[in-house]
Amino acid sequence: SDFAYFKRPIKDGSAVEQSGGRLYNRLNASYPIERAWGYVTPTVSLQHLYTQFDEETTAANQIPKDNKSRSIFVPQFSVDAALNFFKAGSPLDGFSQKATNLGGYQIIQPRLKYMYAPYKNQSDVPNFTTRFASLNYPQLFEDSWFLGYDRLADSHYVTPAVNYRYIDGKGLTRVDASIGQQFYRNDIRVHLDDTNTPLKINSSGTVLQVSTQPKENLWADFDGAITDGGNLGYYNLQMRYQPNTRSLYNLGFIKRNDNLIGQKNLSAITASAIFPLNDSWRFLGAMQYDQQRN
């Protein structure tokens, strides 16, 4: 359950006054079945969104007093399942004696998620803070592309994917690679703005994620997406360095193009760090420099 009150006094006429309260509730029930061979997790949810404009916003927008609040219920159903295929040894076994000595094990995990939530008209519901999530591999398996509680997504899609991992005899994850795609069965009608025009998108495009650990305290990450037309939708490169358990340094670059779902273009350098100042305090900081907008 989440409640928030937003106050946005706009006096210069540049935008519509939009202040009020928002209450979001979610009742969730799942039954995970986990075994060595994999897992199956069916989930049923009921979401509730209640919004109400305050008196100033009601007057400024000439909203009838009996129509200043909205209450919406949206059920959700999903099934998330995966299989685990295990093999001892290195993927290079048989090519050289040095590769054989690497040891370790390999895992291939095909995964499938089905998601359904019916459409409910929300074109007259205020959007206070909700935005679209970035397109990446973990996001393919989230229940919604919205970050925030102002919109309850209409969802009907299937997400097939596969992950491959090789962990060597020292415990280092030499390769962690994933590929997946989300296929939409219905048009998308719930948007961030006040429209409900059906948006026909066949799929998310092919989404990739690759990570490698060349040394015990160093990782290199890449994730990206290719559109159905074969164009590069976005890519993200990052280096991670963790000299000890209390410190972590990241440096990366992200490039993203506009897409039909609503994400805006971005070209930015990113950096973040956490490190100890003394025995009791640590510093945590992050920055992102947008090259296109300076």
GINOR-V417388 format. One record per residue. N is the residue number from 1. RES is the residue in one letter. PSI is psi in radians with two decimals (NA if undefined). OMEGA is omega in whole degrees, 0 to 359 (none if undefined). D_CENTER is the distance of its C-alpha to the mean C-alpha in Angstrom with 1 decimal. Layout:
n->[N;N]
res->[RES;RES]
psi->[PSI;PSI]
omega->[OMEGA;OMEGA]
d_center->[D_CENTER;D_CENTER]
This chain:
n->[1;2;3;4;5;6;7;8;9;10;11;12;13;14;15;16;17;18;19;20;21;22;23;24;25;26;27;28;29;30;31;32;33;34;35;36;37;38;39;40;41;42;43;44;45;46;47;48;49;50;51;52;53;54;55;56;57;58;59;60;61;62;63;64;65;66;67;68;69;70;71;72;73;74;75;76;77;78;79;80;81;82;83;84;85;86;87;88;89;90;91;92;93;94;95;96;97;98;99;100;101;102;103;104;105;106;107;108;109;110;111;112;113;114;115;116;117;118;119;120;121;122;123;124;125;126;127;128;129;130;131;132;133;134;135;136;137;138;139;140;141;142;143;144;145;146;147;148;149;150;151;152;153;154;155;156;157;158;159;160;161;162;163;164;165;166;167;168;169;170;171;172;173;174;175;176;177;178;179;180;181;182;183;184;185;186;187;188;189;190;191;192;193;194;195;196;197;198;199;200;201;202;203;204;205;206;207;208;209;210;211;212;213;214;215;216;217;218;219;220;221;222;223;224;225;226;227;228;229;230;231;232;233;234;235;236;237;238;239;240;241;242;243;244;245;246;247;248;249;250;251;252;253;254;255;256;257;258;259;260;261;262;263;264;265;266;267;268;269;270;271;272;273;274;275;276;277;278;279;280;281;282;283;284;285;286;287;288;289;290;291;292;293;294]
res->[S;D;F;A;Y;F;K;R;P;I;K;D;G;S;A;V;E;Q;S;G;G;R;L;Y;N;R;L;N;A;S;Y;P;I;E;R;A;W;G;Y;V;T;P;T;V;S;L;Q;H;L;Y;T;Q;F;D;E;E;T;T;A;A;N;Q;I;P;K;D;N;K;S;R;S;I;F;V;P;Q;F;S;V;D;A;A;L;N;F;F;K;A;G;S;P;L;D;G;F;S;Q;K;A;T;N;L;G;G;Y;Q;I;I;Q;P;R;L;K;Y;M;Y;A;P;Y;K;N;Q;S;D;V;P;N;F;T;T;R;F;A;S;L;N;Y;P;Q;L;F;E;D;S;W;F;L;G;Y;D;R;L;A;D;S;H;Y;V;T;P;A;V;N;Y;R;Y;I;D;G;K;G;L;T;R;V;D;A;S;I;G;Q;Q;F;Y;R;N;D;I;R;V;H;L;D;D;T;N;T;P;L;K;I;N;S;S;G;T;V;L;Q;V;S;T;Q;P;K;E;N;L;W;A;D;F;D;G;A;I;T;D;G;G;N;L;G;Y;Y;N;L;Q;M;R;Y;Q;P;N;T;R;S;L;Y;N;L;G;F;I;K;R;N;D;N;L;I;G;Q;K;N;L;S;A;I;T;A;S;A;I;F;P;L;N;D;S;W;R;F;L;G;A;M;Q;Y;D;Q;Q;R;N]
psi->[2.36;2.22;2.43;2.58;2.26;2.28;2.02;1.47;2.07;1.91;-0.24;0.06;0.16;-0.37;2.93;2.33;2.27;1.60;2.56;-3.01;2.68;2.26;2.20;2.29;2.57;2.19;2.16;2.36;2.27;2.77;1.50;2.30;1.87;2.22;3.03;-0.53;-0.24;-2.65;2.77;2.21;1.72;2.47;2.37;2.32;2.69;2.07;2.54;2.29;2.17;2.20;2.59;2.20;2.61;3.12;-0.72;-0.75;-0.69;-0.75;-0.75;-0.57;0.10;0.80;2.25;2.45;-0.50;0.07;0.38;-0.06;2.68;2.48;2.13;2.36;2.29;2.01;2.75;2.55;2.37;2.69;2.14;2.15;2.62;2.70;2.56;2.14;2.10;2.44;2.27;2.63;3.05;2.64;-0.25;0.09;2.36;-0.30;-0.61;2.74;-0.62;-0.72;-0.65;-0.59;-0.16;-0.57;-2.61;-2.76;2.86;2.55;2.27;2.19;1.68;2.48;2.54;2.28;2.32;2.36;2.33;2.29;2.23;2.85;2.33;2.27;2.16;0.43;-0.38;0.30;2.27;2.51;1.79;-0.86;0.01;2.45;3.03;2.47;2.70;2.57;1.90;3.08;-0.84;-0.57;-0.41;-0.42;0.16;2.86;-0.19;2.64;-0.07;2.34;1.77;3.01;0.22;-0.23;2.38;1.91;2.52;2.13;2.30;1.59;2.84;2.35;1.74;2.53;2.92;2.45;2.42;2.31;2.44;2.05;2.13;-3.12;-0.33;-0.08;0.13;2.35;1.62;-0.64;2.30;1.75;2.40;2.61;2.41;2.95;2.46;2.17;2.17;2.26;-0.44;2.84;2.64;2.19;-0.35;2.07;2.97;-0.58;-2.90;0.61;2.81;0.53;2.24;2.28;2.02;1.95;2.23;-0.70;2.99;-0.17;3.05;2.18;2.30;2.63;2.20;2.34;2.50;2.61;1.55;-0.52;2.95;-0.53;0.36;2.33;2.61;2.24;2.50;2.32;2.63;3.09;2.45;2.24;2.92;-0.44;0.01;0.12;2.69;2.00;-0.76;2.84;2.69;2.12;2.41;2.46;2.37;2.30;2.14;1.60;-0.45;-3.13;-0.20;0.00;2.57;2.34;2.32;2.48;2.27;3.06;2.35;2.40;2.16;2.42;2.81;2.58;2.97;-0.47;-0.51;0.01;2.46;2.79;2.65;2.43;1.90;2.62;2.35;2.59;2.54;2.76;2.62;2.29;2.69;2.43;-0.62;-2.84;-0.35;-0.41;2.54;2.61;2.39;2.17;2.69;2.61;2.69;2.14;2.03;1.95;-0.55;-0.61;0.04;NA]
omega->[182;177;177;174;183;177;182;178;181;189;188;179;183;180;181;175;182;179;180;182;179;177;178;177;177;175;191;175;179;180;181;175;186;179;178;181;181;180;172;182;170;183;175;182;171;180;178;178;177;178;178;175;175;187;181;180;178;180;183;182;179;179;176;185;179;181;184;180;177;176;187;175;178;175;177;174;179;172;179;185;179;175;179;174;189;176;178;176;181;175;179;178;180;180;179;179;180;180;180;181;179;178;179;181;181;177;169;184;169;185;180;176;174;184;176;172;183;179;171;183;179;184;179;177;181;175;184;188;189;178;176;174;176;179;174;187;179;182;178;185;172;183;182;175;180;171;184;188;181;181;175;191;166;188;171;184;176;181;171;181;176;179;176;178;171;176;185;184;177;181;179;177;184;179;172;187;181;175;182;180;180;182;185;182;180;173;178;185;178;182;179;181;185;176;174;179;181;177;183;176;182;183;177;192;181;183;184;173;182;177;177;181;182;178;186;185;184;177;171;185;173;168;184;181;178;182;178;179;179;179;179;180;177;169;183;179;181;172;179;179;181;184;178;185;183;183;177;180;181;175;185;177;180;177;183;177;175;174;186;182;178;178;180;181;182;172;191;171;182;177;177;182;169;180;184;171;173;183;186;188;173;176;176;181;179;176;174;180;181;183;183;184;180;none]
d_center->[20.5;19.7;22.4;22.5;25.3;24.8;27.9;28.0;31.6;32.1;35.8;36.1;35.1;32.2;29.8;30.0;30.4;27.4;27.7;27.4;25.8;22.7;22.4;19.5;20.3;18.7;20.9;19.3;21.3;20.4;22.8;21.4;24.0;23.6;26.2;27.0;26.4;22.8;21.3;20.9;19.0;19.9;18.4;19.9;18.8;20.5;18.9;21.2;21.0;24.1;24.8;28.2;29.5;32.0;35.6;35.4;32.5;34.3;37.4;35.8;34.1;37.0;35.0;37.4;37.4;36.9;33.7;31.9;29.6;27.2;26.2;23.7;22.9;20.2;20.3;17.6;18.3;16.4;17.7;15.8;18.4;19.1;22.3;23.4;26.1;27.8;30.3;32.3;33.1;31.8;30.7;33.7;36.2;39.3;38.9;40.5;41.8;39.6;36.4;37.9;38.3;34.6;34.2;30.9;29.0;26.5;23.8;22.5;19.9;19.4;16.7;16.5;14.6;16.2;14.8;17.2;17.5;20.4;20.7;22.2;23.4;21.9;23.5;25.7;23.1;22.5;19.2;19.6;16.4;13.4;11.3;8.8;5.3;5.9;6.5;6.4;7.6;5.7;3.0;6.7;7.7;6.1;9.1;8.1;6.7;8.6;8.3;11.9;14.6;16.6;15.4;15.3;13.8;16.2;14.7;16.8;15.3;15.8;13.6;16.0;15.2;17.3;17.1;20.3;21.3;24.6;25.7;29.2;32.2;31.4;28.0;26.1;23.1;24.6;22.0;18.5;17.4;15.0;14.9;13.5;13.5;12.7;16.0;16.6;19.8;20.3;20.1;17.4;19.4;17.4;16.7;16.3;20.0;23.0;23.2;22.6;23.6;22.4;20.1;20.7;18.1;18.9;15.7;12.6;14.9;15.0;12.1;13.5;13.1;16.4;17.6;21.2;23.3;26.7;28.0;27.6;26.0;24.4;21.2;20.1;16.6;15.6;12.7;13.1;13.3;16.6;17.4;19.7;22.5;22.1;20.9;18.5;15.5;14.2;14.7;14.1;16.9;17.3;20.2;20.1;23.5;24.3;28.1;28.2;26.3;26.3;25.2;22.3;22.2;19.5;20.3;18.2;18.1;15.5;16.6;14.9;16.8;16.8;15.5;16.6;13.5;14.3;12.6;15.5;17.0;16.7;18.8;18.6;19.8;17.9;19.7;19.5;21.9;23.1;26.7;29.6;32.1;34.4;34.5;32.9;30.5;27.6;26.3;22.6;21.7;19.2;19.8;18.5;21.2;20.7;23.4;23.7;24.2;25.8]
